[in-house]
Amino acid sequence: MDPKDIFDIVKGKFGDRVGEADLEGKEPSLPVKAEAIQEVCQFLRDEERLKFDYLNCLSGVDRKDHLAVAYHLESLQHKHAVALKVEDVDREDPKVPSVSGIWGGADWHEREAYDLVGIVFEGHPNLVRILCAEDWEGHPLRKDYQSPETYHGVPNQPEYMD
């Protein structure tokens, strides 16, 4: 099944909770509203014609004026792949429902997006930092991130690198 067929099935089921598919370029993608992402993902995993049983990657993205989440899905059974994108994530209150209950592998991906971009995945069982220290301030992959001069008294850039 090609991406257009997959997206037509999803659009038929979810209507205006999904946007128009982008079928151009290297990777076809479908925009999904944040509040619908769990239901759409559950459908993609469970629907016999689709069986997207593998979340290959989930990434948090800073688009300057808003944040986004990209989901890369594969069906090992049917050998097809698609991408979903939640593009409407507010920078000031970045919340998206967790899909870790649908694909266990989302657990660490969501923790990484939380840690580095600051997206809060509501319903996640253990949403804590995974790469930065627990007391780290800010989210290093945000475009407006300012690296601290020191961390616990240790300079950010050692003198020998000046």
LINDAHU-V538841 format. One record per helix or strand of 2 or more residues. SS is the DSSP state (~ for helix, > for strand). FROM is the first residue (numbers start at 1). TO is the last residue. Records with the same first field share a line. If there is no record, write none. Layout:
SS = FROM-TO ; FROM-TO
This chain:
~ = 3-17 ; 34-46 ; 106-117 ; 159-161
> = 29-32 ; 54-62 ; 67-75 ; 80-89 ; 95-97 ; 120-122 ; 150-151 ; 154-155
